[in-house]
Amino acid sequence: MTAQGQSLSSDDYCQMDFRGKLLIIDSNLGDQDVERLKFLCRDHISSRSLERSNSAVDIFDQLMTEELLSEEDTFFLAELLYTIKQNSLLRHLHYTKEQVACLLPTRRKVSLFRNLLYELSEDISSENLKGMTFLLRESIPRVQMTSLSLLSYLEKQDQIDEDNLTLLEDVCKKIAPNLMRKIEKYKREKASQVVTPPSAEETESLPQGKEELFSPSDIKHLLGSLQEGSQQDEHAGSNGETATPVSVELLGASVETLTSKSSTKETAVYRMDRNHRGFCVVVNNHRFTSMSERPGTHKDAECLRRVFEWLGFSVHVYVDVTKVHLMQVLQKYQSHPGHADGDCFVFCVLTHGEFGAIYSSDGDLIPIREILSHFTAQQCPGLAHKPKLFFIQACQGEEIQPSVSIEADAVNPELKAPLLKDSIPVEADFLLGLATVPGYVSFRHVKEGSWYIQSLYNHLKDLVPRREDILSILTAVNNDVSRQVDKRGSKKQMPQPAFTLRKKVVFPVPQEELLL
């Protein structure tokens, strides 16, 4: 009998039996096995959750939370046990070693890259490891490392990734040439992977000859609805000057889809039911070689990480990114094979900026359009016909005043502002969310983060469970940020989205509440 005096159902007994089998598997795995499992699950479970996992049972719980493990589908766990050569435990999942090997080509969830790193770690001898740590001494911590922790560290520091094995190849050639066979095999297998083209129902496009720009009247109508009281004065910075209002254009998808001109009652919605939600990249520049620091930005980055992980994205945060590093990150995600099975792509930038451009940590100015151009359908086929969302929190890089808790966070308003259509590609399925309209400043609290990103975080958390689409959420963000003022009541801000979305972006409601 249960505590409530009710008998357990057959389903309850099945669940207990399943969890009992997981406990048996856990009891047969040691500490090294747990570390191996954590490494192999890095693409599917957040870093924070893995850090809190001290046993195999903790990992199993995370896999069940992510719906990667259930009584009905235990293959991912079977794949993990097969990979770490714990084949005797497969019987508890009703698999044999041969069955798993047969199913792997079509059902594998551990990426080729992660599998490569794991296999290399298993084949690196203690002598090889000593030689590798000696070669890399200047770029790795002076702590004792296993071969797996060494490779994991290099990956976390972005010194190696699935498209960049140069450092790893150089080290292996010098220390363990026999490992090059595995690397060459990985390259061949990766090259043979074909990006799955979008299915027929996803290949909607505008009729030939139609433009994706709104007409002037549509721009005026939509911009008016987004900018309540848009004639308000915007503070240009800490010098007390007030900027002149700037005329802007809003770029969108076909007018029939996003305005009242639609003849259908329900707007089409982008698919959100593939194997994974997609990737979310966060570029968080705090320190610069020749510009002021951006205190408060780590709060923004953490909020973005938390909310997009909650929404099911695989989030990767890059800190103090130089121009060269940014180009490497863009190339990595432009050609990422994981897009084929993903629903969406999100790219966030927290940094200093100017008109239609952002600064790298080493002071180079990079046009926003150049960033977005990596993800057009031609350059990134895996994201064709899928929503690509970009959020830019750009600062103007003023000197920090210790006694002031609010900082200006945008461009120099004295220069001529470009149209947003100059930043967003003229093709469908893009959204560019700017912290402020061109020509105006945005603001960042030195401890609590920026007005825009904090509002975006809070409204995603509150409105996704109500099944609101992203444009409705951004409208609420506009309203919220436009009403915020500094302590003196003189600093205001108005964000602005530009978009060529053809459908609504509605994220599935997460099963768990996002806790503060």
C-alpha positions, 0 to 999 in steps of 0.5 A: 500500500502507498502512503495514501492507502492506495495500491500501486498500479502495474505501471508503478511496478514497471517503473520501480522495476526499471529504476531497479535495473538502473540501480544495478547498473549503477552499482557495477560502475566505478568513478572512472566509468562515471567520468566517462559517461559524463564526457560522452553526455556533454552534448546532451546534458548541460555542463552545470548538471553534469558537474552536479552529477556524482554517480551514474544514477545522477546521470540517469536522472538527467537523461530521463529529464531530457527524455533521452532515457525511458523504460520504453527507449533505453538505447542511448544508455545501451550506446553509452555502456557499449562505448565504455565497454561495459557490455556485460551490463547490456543484458539489464536493458535487454540488448546484446553487444551485437544488437547495439553494434548493428543499430548504431549507424542509424540510432547513435546519439554520441557524435563522431567527434565525441566518440573520437576524443573518447577513443583517443583517450583510451589509447593514450598511454601514461608515457604518451600523456606525460609527453603531451602535457609537457608539449602543452604545458604553457596552455594547460593548468599545472594540475594532474590530468587524465587523458580524458580530462586533457582532451576535455580541457582542450575542447572547453578552451576551443583549442580543438573542435569537430572542424579544427583538429590541428593542435591535436594532430600536431601533438599526436604526430610528435608523441603518438603517431599511431593515433593518427589512424583514428583521426584520419578515420574520423575525417573520412566518416565526417566527410561522408555525412550528408546533410539531410535536405528539408522535407517538402512541407518545409520548403515554403518560399515567397512567390517569385517577384515578391519582396520581403520588405514591408511597404512604407504603410506597413512599416509605419503601422508595425513600428508604431505598435512596437514603439509606444510613445516612440517620440520620447527623447533617448539619452545619448550617454553620460555627457547629458546630451539628448539624441535626435530621434532617428527614422528606422525601417522594420524588415519582416517576412511576407506581410500576409503572414505577419499582419492582419492581411492574412486570410487564415485565422491561424498563422503557420508555426515553425516545426519544433519536434525534431531530435533536438531544439538546436544550438544557442551560441553566446558571445560574451565580451567583458574585457577588451584590449583597448576599450572599457570593461563591461561589468554586469555582462556575466549576469546577462550571459548566465541568464541567457544560458539558463533560459535557452537550456531550459528551452531545450537548446545546447548552449555554448558560451564564449568569453572575451572573443577576438576577431579570429576566434569569432570567425572560427566560431562562426565557421564552426556553426555554419558547417555544424552537422547537428543543424540537420536534426535541430529545430532552430538556431540562436546567436547572442552577442554581448559586447561594445558596438557601433552602427550595425556592427559589434566589437571583438575583444581585441577591438576589431569592428565586425558588421552584424550583417557579416555575422548573419551571412554565415547562416543563409540557406546557401552558406548553411543548408542545415538551417534552411527553412528554420528560424535563426534568431540573433540577439545583440546587446551592443555597448558604446564603450564609455569609461566606467564611473564607479559611482554610477550603476547604469551605463550607456550600452550602444552606439554614438548617436551623433553619427548617421544611423543605418537602416536595419535592412542593411544588417539582416540578409534579404531572405526568409527565416531570420530575426535580429533583436537589437537592444536599441534602435540605431542611433540610440544608447542602451543601458546595462546595470553594472551588477544586474545586467542590461535592461534588454537581456534581463527583460528578454530573459524574464519574458521568455520565462513567463510567456513561453509557458503561455505559448506566446510566439517570439514576436509577441514576446519581443513586443512585451520586451519593447514595452517593458524596456521602454518604461524603464528609466534610471534613478534620475528619470532621464535615461530611456531605451527602446529595443527593436526587432527586424525579421524575415520570419515566415511563420510563428516561432513558438517554443514547446513549453518545458516540463520543468519550471525555470527557477530563479 
